[in-house]
Amino acid sequence: MPNVDRAATDSVLAASRDIISRLQTPTGAYPASPTFSAYRGYCWFRDGSFIADAASVAGLTDSADAFFDWCASTLISRADAVTDIVARAHTATPVDDPHMLPARFTFDGGVGDDDWWDFQLDGYGTYLWALFSHAQRHDLPLEGHRVAIELTVDYLVSSWDRPCYDWWEESSGHRHVSTLGCVGAGLEAAAASGMLDPVRTAAASAAATQIRGLIESEGVVDGHLVKWLGGTSVDASLSALISPLGFVDPTSELASATVTAVETALSRDHGVYRYLGDTFYGGGRWPLLSCFLGLALHATGREADAADYLAWAAQTATTDFDMPEQVSDQLLAPERFQEWDDKWGGVATPLLWSHAMLLRLNAEVSHP
């Protein structure tokens, strides 16, 4: 068990609220990391949606509102591109990967001019799920978001079954279970919202049902979820499908087996690796993934274990209370650290997503 210092954890939590609020841009975008060379100036739909969800749960309602407004304006500005993608999706000339919607945008909603591993579908599903969760949590109207919601549903319904990069901007030739779960959760939320017309409601519901069936038939091995369809290994992002996304029933045997598989393969002293074989900055343990696993543990009834993961994540903060993307004390591939340090500088610190997931797990964990 980690050495739990409640006062220190509370200090990091207070700093997390401040960092998310203070660094959010006037446009509503959340910077992934304000100083890290490869992330500076960009906001991801995936990271940002999880940050907004944490902000919403933590009572930073205006912050979450501003982010979802930014998402809506960014999507509406690409309405013509979405229309083209949808129209061509099932023709002989579908839009190629580089011209699909990108995973990240500049703070003004632009694309940026540097190369990136950009075709990722998970962020758009996560956006829908987080938006509807926020609105339901705070009883907020979403009429002003209708066009953005419809565009996103059309985009995902047309393209959910395409291989794309995963959460880690890797392995673009696969269909990733975490990506499919994010998309499925978003489409289910949209279908249940009452905001879609009957045709879109039926399409979103049907796509979510297909996704669930595909995961169950090709994304489960030995009773647990796997990294991609047809594979056998696990990925720490799978925890998110149990909680907070709720796409996998936390009371199910599938949830229990998945938590056990992720914990057994990827957790070391409550720090969680992305996947075995990770070499990014030597393959360190990620505080945000400890929080995702903690959320899944809490949802499956292991509250005390969830609190241990919260404590470990909190103690990764610097003396200035900045949380990193990953820590480098127990690397999977230490010989690969230097190449990334030479390329991009030190590990991204602070990473707003790490701070957000600490807030999100803390909201679920009860304290004496």
C-alpha positions in Angstrom: 0.0 0.0 0.0 1.3 3.5 -0.8 2.2 5.8 2.1 -1.0 7.8 2.2 -0.5 11.5 3.1 -4.0 12.9 3.0 -2.8 16.5 3.5 -0.4 16.2 0.6 -3.1 14.6 -1.6 -5.5 17.4 -0.8 -2.8 19.9 -1.8 -2.4 18.2 -5.2 -6.2 18.1 -5.7 -6.4 21.8 -4.9 -3.6 22.5 -7.4 -5.3 20.4 -10.0 -8.5 22.5 -9.8 -6.4 25.6 -10.1 -4.3 24.3 -13.0 -7.3 23.2 -15.1 -9.1 26.5 -14.5 -6.0 28.8 -14.9 -4.6 27.2 -18.0 -7.9 26.8 -19.9 -7.7 29.2 -22.9 -10.1 32.0 -23.5 -11.5 29.9 -26.4 -12.4 27.1 -24.0 -9.7 24.7 -25.2 -7.7 22.8 -22.6 -3.9 22.8 -23.4 -2.6 19.2 -23.2 0.6 20.5 -21.6 1.6 24.2 -21.6 5.3 23.7 -22.0 6.0 20.2 -23.5 7.4 20.8 -27.0 5.2 18.3 -28.9 1.9 19.2 -27.2 2.3 22.9 -26.8 -0.5 24.9 -28.4 -2.9 21.9 -28.9 -6.0 20.5 -27.4 -7.1 16.9 -28.0 -10.8 16.0 -28.1 -10.1 12.9 -26.1 -8.0 14.4 -23.4 -10.1 17.5 -23.3 -13.3 15.6 -23.0 -12.0 13.6 -20.0 -10.7 16.9 -18.5 -14.1 18.5 -19.0 -15.8 15.5 -17.4 -13.6 15.8 -14.4 -14.2 19.5 -14.2 -17.9 18.9 -14.3 -17.8 16.4 -11.5 -15.5 18.7 -9.5 -18.0 21.5 -9.7 -16.1 23.6 -12.3 -19.2 23.8 -14.4 -18.3 27.0 -16.3 -15.0 25.4 -17.4 -16.7 22.3 -18.8 -19.3 24.5 -20.5 -16.6 26.6 -22.2 -14.8 23.4 -23.4 -18.0 22.0 -25.0 -18.7 25.3 -26.6 -15.2 25.2 -28.1 -15.9 21.6 -29.4 -19.1 22.7 -31.0 -17.6 25.6 -32.8 -14.7 23.5 -34.0 -17.0 20.8 -35.3 -19.4 23.3 -37.0 -16.4 24.9 -38.8 -15.8 21.5 -40.4 -19.4 20.7 -41.4 -18.5 20.5 -45.1 -15.7 18.0 -44.4 -18.0 15.9 -42.3 -20.6 15.9 -45.0 -18.0 14.7 -47.5 -16.7 12.0 -45.2 -20.2 10.7 -44.6 -21.2 10.8 -48.2 -18.1 8.9 -49.4 -17.9 6.5 -46.5 -19.3 3.4 -48.2 -18.3 4.3 -51.8 -15.4 3.1 -53.8 -13.5 6.3 -52.9 -13.8 6.9 -49.1 -11.9 9.8 -47.6 -8.4 8.7 -46.8 -7.0 8.7 -43.3 -5.1 12.0 -43.5 -8.3 13.9 -44.4 -10.5 12.4 -41.7 -11.2 14.7 -38.7 -8.0 15.2 -36.6 -7.5 14.2 -33.0 -6.1 17.5 -31.9 -6.7 21.2 -32.8 -5.0 24.5 -32.1 -6.7 26.6 -29.5 -8.5 28.6 -32.2 -10.0 25.4 -33.7 -7.3 25.2 -36.4 -5.5 22.0 -37.4 -1.9 23.2 -37.1 0.9 22.7 -39.7 3.1 19.9 -38.1 2.7 16.2 -38.9 0.9 14.1 -36.3 -0.7 10.7 -36.0 -4.1 12.4 -36.3 -6.8 10.0 -37.4 -8.3 8.8 -34.1 -12.0 8.2 -33.6 -12.1 7.8 -29.8 -12.1 11.5 -29.0 -15.4 12.1 -30.9 -17.2 9.4 -29.0 -15.7 10.6 -25.7 -16.9 14.1 -26.5 -20.5 13.0 -27.0 -20.4 10.9 -23.8 -18.9 13.7 -21.7 -21.2 16.3 -23.1 -24.4 14.4 -22.3 -23.0 13.3 -18.9 -22.3 17.0 -18.1 -25.7 18.1 -19.2 -27.5 15.4 -17.2 -25.4 16.0 -14.1 -26.2 19.7 -14.0 -29.6 19.7 -15.8 -28.3 21.8 -18.6 -30.0 22.5 -22.0 -28.1 21.4 -25.1 -30.2 22.9 -27.9 -27.2 25.2 -28.9 -25.1 22.0 -29.4 -27.6 20.2 -31.7 -25.7 20.8 -34.9 -22.4 19.7 -33.5 -24.0 16.6 -32.0 -25.6 15.7 -35.3 -22.4 16.2 -37.1 -20.5 14.0 -34.7 -23.1 11.2 -34.7 -23.1 11.2 -38.5 -19.3 11.0 -38.6 -19.1 8.2 -36.1 -22.0 6.2 -37.6 -20.3 6.4 -41.0 -16.8 5.6 -39.9 -16.7 3.7 -36.6 -15.5 0.4 -38.1 -12.4 1.9 -39.7 -8.9 1.1 -38.3 -7.3 4.1 -36.8 -4.6 5.2 -34.4 -5.3 4.3 -30.7 -5.2 6.5 -27.6 -1.4 6.5 -27.8 -1.3 7.5 -31.5 0.1 4.1 -32.4 -0.9 0.9 -34.3 -3.1 2.5 -37.0 -3.8 -0.8 -38.7 -6.0 -2.1 -35.9 -9.4 -1.6 -34.6 -8.8 -0.9 -30.9 -11.2 -2.0 -28.2 -10.8 1.2 -26.2 -11.5 3.3 -29.3 -14.6 1.2 -30.1 -15.8 1.5 -26.5 -15.4 5.3 -26.5 -17.4 5.5 -29.7 -20.0 3.1 -28.5 -20.5 5.0 -25.2 -20.9 8.3 -27.1 -23.4 6.9 -29.6 -25.4 5.2 -26.8 -25.6 8.5 -25.0 -26.7 10.4 -28.1 -29.3 7.8 -29.0 -30.8 8.0 -25.4 -30.7 11.8 -25.3 -33.9 12.5 -27.2 -32.0 15.2 -29.2 -31.7 13.2 -32.4 -34.3 12.8 -35.1 -35.7 9.3 -35.5 -33.3 8.3 -38.4 -30.2 9.4 -36.5 -31.5 7.8 -33.3 -31.9 4.5 -35.0 -28.5 4.7 -36.7 -26.7 5.6 -33.5 -28.4 2.9 -31.6 -27.7 0.3 -34.3 -24.0 1.3 -34.6 -23.6 1.1 -30.8 -25.2 -2.4 -30.8 -22.8 -3.5 -33.6 -19.8 -2.2 -31.7 -20.9 -4.1 -28.5 -21.3 -7.3 -30.5 -18.0 -6.9 -32.2 -16.2 -6.3 -29.0 -17.8 -9.4 -27.4 -17.0 -11.6 -30.4 -13.5 -10.4 -31.3 -12.3 -8.3 -28.5 -12.4 -10.7 -25.6 -9.9 -13.4 -24.7 -9.9 -15.6 -21.6 -12.9 -13.6 -20.4 -11.3 -10.1 -20.5 -11.1 -7.3 -23.0 -8.0 -7.1 -25.2 -6.0 -4.2 -26.8 -7.4 -4.7 -30.3 -9.7 -7.0 -32.2 -8.1 -10.3 -32.7 -5.3 -9.7 -30.3 -4.4 -11.2 -27.0 -2.6 -8.5 -25.0 -4.2 -5.9 -22.7 -3.9 -2.1 -22.6 -4.5 0.1 -19.6 -7.0 2.3 -21.5 -9.4 -0.6 -21.3 -10.2 0.3 -17.7 -12.0 3.4 -19.0 -14.7 1.3 -20.6 -15.8 0.2 -17.2 -15.5 3.6 -15.5 -16.1 6.4 -16.2 -17.5 5.5 -19.6 -19.7 2.7 -18.3 -19.8 0.9 -21.6 -19.0 -2.3 -19.9 -21.3 -3.2 -17.0 -19.1 -2.9 -13.8 -21.1 -5.8 -12.2 -20.3 -8.2 -15.1 -17.7 -10.9 -15.2 -16.2 -9.2 -18.2 -15.5 -6.1 -16.0 -14.0 -8.1 -13.2 -11.8 -10.2 -15.5 -10.6 -7.1 -17.3 -9.7 -5.3 -14.1 -7.8 -8.3 -13.0 -6.0 -8.7 -16.3 -4.9 -5.0 -16.5 -3.8 -5.0 -12.8 -1.9 -8.2 -13.2 -0.1 -7.3 -16.4 0.4 -3.6 -16.1 0.3 -2.4 -12.5 3.5 -2.2 -10.4 3.3 -0.7 -6.9 0.0 1.0 -8.0 1.6 2.7 -11.0 0.2 1.6 -14.3 1.9 1.1 -17.6 0.2 1.7 -20.9 1.0 -1.8 -22.3 3.8 -4.3 -22.2 6.3 -3.4 -24.9 5.8 0.4 -24.5 9.1 2.3 -25.3 7.8 5.9 -25.2 10.2 7.7 -22.8 11.4 4.2 -21.8 7.8 3.0 -21.0 7.0 4.5 -17.6 4.0 4.3 -15.3 1.2 6.9 -16.0 -0.6 8.6 -13.1 -3.7 9.1 -15.2 -3.9 5.3 -15.9 -3.6 4.6 -12.2 -6.7 6.8 -11.9 -8.5 5.0 -14.7 -7.8 1.6 -13.1 -8.8 3.1 -9.7 -12.1 4.2 -11.2 -12.7 0.7 -12.6 -11.7 -0.9 -9.3 -14.1 1.4 -7.4 -16.9 0.6 -9.8 -16.4 -3.1 -9.4 -16.6 -2.8 -5.6 -12.9 -2.6 -4.6 -13.0 0.7 -2.9 -10.0 0.4 -0.7 -7.8 -0.6 -3.7 -9.1 2.4 -5.6 -7.9 4.7 -2.8 -4.5 3.2 -3.0 -4.2 4.0 -6.7 -5.4 7.6 -5.9 -2.6 7.9 -3.3 0.0 6.7 -5.7 -1.1 9.0 -8.5 -1.1 12.0 -6.1 2.4 11.4 -4.9 3.8 11.6 -8.5 3.3 15.4 -8.4 6.3 17.7 -8.2 7.1 20.0 -5.3 5.1 22.6 -7.3 2.2 20.2 -7.4 2.5 19.6 -11.2 1.5 16.1 -12.3 3.5 14.4 -15.1 2.4 12.3 -18.0 4.5 9.4 -16.7 7.2 8.7 -14.2 10.6 7.2 -15.0 11.7 5.3 -11.9 10.7 1.8 -13.1 10.9 1.8 -16.9 10.0 -1.1 -19.1 12.7 -0.1 -21.6 15.1 2.2 -19.9 17.5 2.1 -22.9 14.8 3.9 -24.9 14.4 6.9 -22.6 17.2 9.1 -24.0 16.0 9.1 -27.6 12.7 10.7 -26.6 14.4 13.1 -24.1 16.7 14.2 -26.9 13.8 14.6 -29.3 11.2 16.4 -27.2 12.8 17.3 -23.9 11.7 16.0 -20.5 8.4 14.2 -19.8 5.3 16.4 -20.2 4.8 18.2 -16.9 2.2 19.4 -16.0 -0.2 17.2 -18.0 -3.7 18.5 -17.5 -5.2 15.0 -18.2 -3.3 13.7 -15.2 -4.6 16.4 -13.0 -8.2 15.8 -14.3 -8.1 12.1 -13.6 -6.9 12.6 -10.1 -9.9 14.9 -9.5 -12.2 12.3 -11.2 -11.1 9.4 -9.1 -11.1 11.5 -5.9 -14.8 12.3 -6.5 -15.5 8.5 -6.4 -13.3 7.5 -3.5 -14.8 8.0 0.0 -12.5 9.2 2.8 -12.8 8.7 6.5 
